[in-house]
Amino acid sequence: MSTDPSDMSKKFDMESTLGVLEKLAHEEARTPEDVKAIRSAAEAIHFIHVQGKLEDFQDYLRDVEGAAERSLRAEQSFQNMSEAINWLHTQSEPRFGTIVEVAGNPFWVVRQRKETWFLIPAPRLPSVEELERDS
């Protein structure tokens, strides 16, 4: 699969991508670490499909730059943890890894088991301006 931005608007083809990964894994010059990484990538794609998130992944590929920007900012802000937990319980299917801000501190939305969602402290993320200034 190409990483050319003009190709990102095309629909991600899971079957052909898995076929290419399988072919790469069987090339003679591959180290055991290469094969392990390729198989992990294939398993990750399969996991995305099984979890019903393939369409979300396709949307992400269509907007990689926008998705990366969204991952750096909080989607919701709350005055306290009680408000954040109440919001979390009202979500039918929160997005794993969503960042929320509680009293000025970032938290990730994560899931421990199939239906147990909670918030964990996230490291403070630099702003886009800070990232641009440091590069």
CYANA upper distance limits for C-alpha pairs under 8 A (distance plus 0.5 A):
  1 MET  CA     17 THR  CA      6.86
  2 SER  CA      7 ASP  CA      7.05
  3 THR  CA      7 ASP  CA      7.42
  3 THR  CA      8 MET  CA      7.62
  4 ASP  CA      8 MET  CA      7.36
  5 PRO  CA      9 SER  CA      8.19
  8 MET  CA     12 PHE  CA      8.44
  8 MET  CA     61 LEU  CA      6.03
  8 MET  CA     62 ARG  CA      5.30
  8 MET  CA     63 ASP  CA      8.05
  9 SER  CA     61 LEU  CA      7.93
  9 SER  CA     62 ARG  CA      5.34
 10 LYS  CA     62 ARG  CA      8.01
 11 LYS  CA     58 GLN  CA      6.92
 12 PHE  CA     58 GLN  CA      6.27
 12 PHE  CA     61 LEU  CA      8.24
 13 ASP  CA     17 THR  CA      6.67
 14 MET  CA     18 LEU  CA      6.57
 14 MET  CA     45 ILE  CA      7.88
 15 GLU  CA     19 GLY  CA      6.66
 16 SER  CA     20 VAL  CA      6.70
 17 THR  CA     21 LEU  CA      6.74
 18 LEU  CA     22 GLU  CA      6.60
 18 LEU  CA     42 ALA  CA      6.43
 18 LEU  CA     45 ILE  CA      8.47
 19 GLY  CA     23 LYS  CA      6.70
 20 VAL  CA     24 LEU  CA      6.65
 21 LEU  CA     25 ALA  CA      6.61
 21 LEU  CA     38 ILE  CA      6.59
 21 LEU  CA     39 ARG  CA      7.96
 21 LEU  CA     41 ALA  CA      8.50
 21 LEU  CA     42 ALA  CA      7.21
 22 GLU  CA     26 HIS  CA      7.03
 22 GLU  CA     38 ILE  CA      8.28
 22 GLU  CA     39 ARG  CA      8.24
 23 LYS  CA     27 GLU  CA      7.15
 24 LEU  CA     30 ARG  CA      8.47
 24 LEU  CA     38 ILE  CA      8.08
 25 ALA  CA     30 ARG  CA      7.37
 25 ALA  CA     34 ASP  CA      7.91
 25 ALA  CA     35 VAL  CA      5.55
 25 ALA  CA     38 ILE  CA      6.72
 25 ALA  CA     39 ARG  CA      7.83
 26 HIS  CA     30 ARG  CA      7.96
 26 HIS  CA     35 VAL  CA      8.36
 30 ARG  CA     34 ASP  CA      6.18
 30 ARG  CA     35 VAL  CA      6.86
 31 THR  CA     35 VAL  CA      6.89
 32 PRO  CA     36 LYS  CA      6.62
 33 GLU  CA     37 ALA  CA      6.66
 34 ASP  CA     38 ILE  CA      6.66
 35 VAL  CA     39 ARG  CA      6.55
 36 LYS  CA     40 SER  CA      6.54
 37 ALA  CA     41 ALA  CA      6.70
 38 ILE  CA     42 ALA  CA      6.80
 39 ARG  CA     43 GLU  CA      6.61
 40 SER  CA     44 ALA  CA      6.55
 41 ALA  CA     45 ILE  CA      6.82
 42 ALA  CA     46 HIS  CA      6.72
 43 GLU  CA     47 PHE  CA      6.49
 44 ALA  CA     48 ILE  CA      6.70
 45 ILE  CA     49 HIS  CA      6.84
 46 HIS  CA     50 VAL  CA      6.64
 47 PHE  CA     51 GLN  CA      6.53
 48 ILE  CA     52 GLY  CA      6.97
 48 ILE  CA     53 LYS  CA      5.69
 48 ILE  CA     54 LEU  CA      6.07
 48 ILE  CA     57 PHE  CA      8.14
 49 HIS  CA     53 LYS  CA      6.27
 49 HIS  CA     54 LEU  CA      5.42
 53 LYS  CA     57 PHE  CA      6.74
 54 LEU  CA     58 GLN  CA      6.67
 55 GLU  CA     59 ASP  CA      6.71
 56 ASP  CA     60 TYR  CA      6.65
 57 PHE  CA     61 LEU  CA      6.73
 58 GLN  CA     62 ARG  CA      6.84
 59 ASP  CA     63 ASP  CA      6.93
 60 TYR  CA     64 VAL  CA      5.97
 60 TYR  CA     67 ALA  CA      6.61
 63 ASP  CA     67 ALA  CA      6.42
 64 VAL  CA     68 ALA  CA      6.57
 65 GLU  CA     69 GLU  CA      6.85
 66 GLY  CA     70 ARG  CA      6.70
 67 ALA  CA     71 SER  CA      6.70
 68 ALA  CA     72 LEU  CA      7.29
 69 GLU  CA     73 ARG  CA      7.59
 69 GLU  CA    128 VAL  CA      8.26
 70 ARG  CA     74 ALA  CA      8.30
 70 ARG  CA     75 GLU  CA      8.37
 71 SER  CA     98 THR  CA      7.80
 71 SER  CA     99 ILE  CA      7.76
 72 LEU  CA     99 ILE  CA      8.45
 72 LEU  CA    125 LEU  CA      6.79
 72 LEU  CA    126 PRO  CA      8.00
 72 LEU  CA    127 SER  CA      7.62
 72 LEU  CA    128 VAL  CA      8.29
 73 ARG  CA     99 ILE  CA      7.27
 73 ARG  CA    125 LEU  CA      8.23
 73 ARG  CA    127 SER  CA      8.32
 74 ALA  CA     98 THR  CA      7.95
 74 ALA  CA     99 ILE  CA      5.21
 74 ALA  CA    100 VAL  CA      5.11
 74 ALA  CA    101 GLU  CA      6.33
 74 ALA  CA    106 PRO  CA      7.70
 75 GLU  CA     98 THR  CA      7.51
 75 GLU  CA     99 ILE  CA      6.56
 75 GLU  CA    100 VAL  CA      6.10
 75 GLU  CA    101 GLU  CA      8.40
 76 GLN  CA     99 ILE  CA      8.02
 76 GLN  CA    100 VAL  CA      5.42
 76 GLN  CA    101 GLU  CA      6.74
 77 SER  CA     84 ALA  CA      8.41
 77 SER  CA    100 VAL  CA      6.30
 77 SER  CA    101 GLU  CA      5.05
 77 SER  CA    102 VAL  CA      6.45
 77 SER  CA    103 ALA  CA      8.25
 77 SER  CA    104 GLY  CA      8.36
 78 PHE  CA     83 GLU  CA      6.54
 78 PHE  CA     84 ALA  CA      6.33
 78 PHE  CA    100 VAL  CA      8.30
 78 PHE  CA    101 GLU  CA      6.59
 78 PHE  CA    102 VAL  CA      5.33
 78 PHE  CA    103 ALA  CA      6.74
 79 GLN  CA     83 GLU  CA      7.42
 79 GLN  CA    102 VAL  CA      6.35
 79 GLN  CA    103 ALA  CA      5.41
 79 GLN  CA    104 GLY  CA      8.47
 80 ASN  CA     84 ALA  CA      7.13
 80 ASN  CA    102 VAL  CA      5.99
 80 ASN  CA    103 ALA  CA      6.03
 81 MET  CA     85 ILE  CA      6.57
 81 MET  CA    102 VAL  CA      6.53
 81 MET  CA    103 ALA  CA      8.29
 82 SER  CA     86 ASN  CA      6.65
 83 GLU  CA     87 TRP  CA      6.67
 84 ALA  CA     88 LEU  CA      6.64
 84 ALA  CA    100 VAL  CA      8.46
 84 ALA  CA    102 VAL  CA      7.35
 85 ILE  CA     89 HIS  CA      6.71
 85 ILE  CA    118 PHE  CA      8.09
 85 ILE  CA    119 LEU  CA      8.41
 86 ASN  CA     90 THR  CA      6.99
 87 TRP  CA     91 GLN  CA      7.18
 88 LEU  CA     94 PRO  CA      7.77
 88 LEU  CA    117 TRP  CA      8.03
 88 LEU  CA    118 PHE  CA      8.01
 94 PRO  CA     98 THR  CA      8.18
 94 PRO  CA    109 VAL  CA      7.94
 95 ARG  CA    109 VAL  CA      7.72
 96 PHE  CA    108 TRP  CA      8.37
 96 PHE  CA    109 VAL  CA      6.11
 96 PHE  CA    110 VAL  CA      5.76
 96 PHE  CA    111 ARG  CA      7.43
 97 GLY  CA    108 TRP  CA      5.83
 97 GLY  CA    109 VAL  CA      5.62
 97 GLY  CA    110 VAL  CA      6.44
 98 THR  CA    108 TRP  CA      6.11
 98 THR  CA    109 VAL  CA      5.73
 98 THR  CA    110 VAL  CA      8.46
 99 ILE  CA    106 PRO  CA      6.91
 99 ILE  CA    107 PHE  CA      6.03
 99 ILE  CA    108 TRP  CA      5.17
 99 ILE  CA    109 VAL  CA      6.86
 99 ILE  CA    122 ALA  CA      8.39
100 VAL  CA    106 PRO  CA      6.24
100 VAL  CA    107 PHE  CA      5.81
100 VAL  CA    108 TRP  CA      6.91
100 VAL  CA    109 VAL  CA      7.97
101 GLU  CA    105 ASN  CA      5.73
101 GLU  CA    106 PRO  CA      4.96
101 GLU  CA    107 PHE  CA      6.52
102 VAL  CA    106 PRO  CA      6.87
102 VAL  CA    107 PHE  CA      7.68
105 ASN  CA    121 PRO  CA      8.20
105 ASN  CA    122 ALA  CA      8.45
105 ASN  CA    124 ARG  CA      7.80
106 PRO  CA    121 PRO  CA      6.71
106 PRO  CA    122 ALA  CA      5.78
106 PRO  CA    123 PRO  CA      7.32
106 PRO  CA    124 ARG  CA      6.72
106 PRO  CA    125 LEU  CA      8.49
107 PHE  CA    119 LEU  CA      6.30
107 PHE  CA    120 ILE  CA      5.77
107 PHE  CA    121 PRO  CA      4.88
107 PHE  CA    122 ALA  CA      5.17
107 PHE  CA    123 PRO  CA      8.46
108 TRP  CA    119 LEU  CA      5.94
108 TRP  CA    120 ILE  CA      5.88
108 TRP  CA    121 PRO  CA      6.85
108 TRP  CA    122 ALA  CA      6.23
109 VAL  CA    117 TRP  CA      7.44
109 VAL  CA    118 PHE  CA      6.39
109 VAL  CA    119 LEU  CA      5.32
109 VAL  CA    120 ILE  CA      7.33
110 VAL  CA    117 TRP  CA      6.20
110 VAL  CA    118 PHE  CA      6.11
110 VAL  CA    119 LEU  CA      6.60
110 VAL  CA    120 ILE  CA      7.74
111 ARG  CA    115 GLU  CA      7.61
111 ARG  CA    116 THR  CA      6.02
111 ARG  CA    117 TRP  CA      4.86
111 ARG  CA    118 PHE  CA      6.74
112 GLN  CA    116 THR  CA      6.08
112 GLN  CA    117 TRP  CA      6.97
112 GLN  CA    118 PHE  CA      8.23
113 ARG  CA    117 TRP  CA      8.22
126 PRO  CA    130 GLU  CA      6.29
126 PRO  CA    131 LEU  CA      6.88
127 SER  CA    131 LEU  CA      6.82
128 VAL  CA    132 GLU  CA      6.64
129 GLU  CA    133 ARG  CA      6.53
130 GLU  CA    134 ASP  CA      6.64
131 LEU  CA    135 SER  CA      6.81
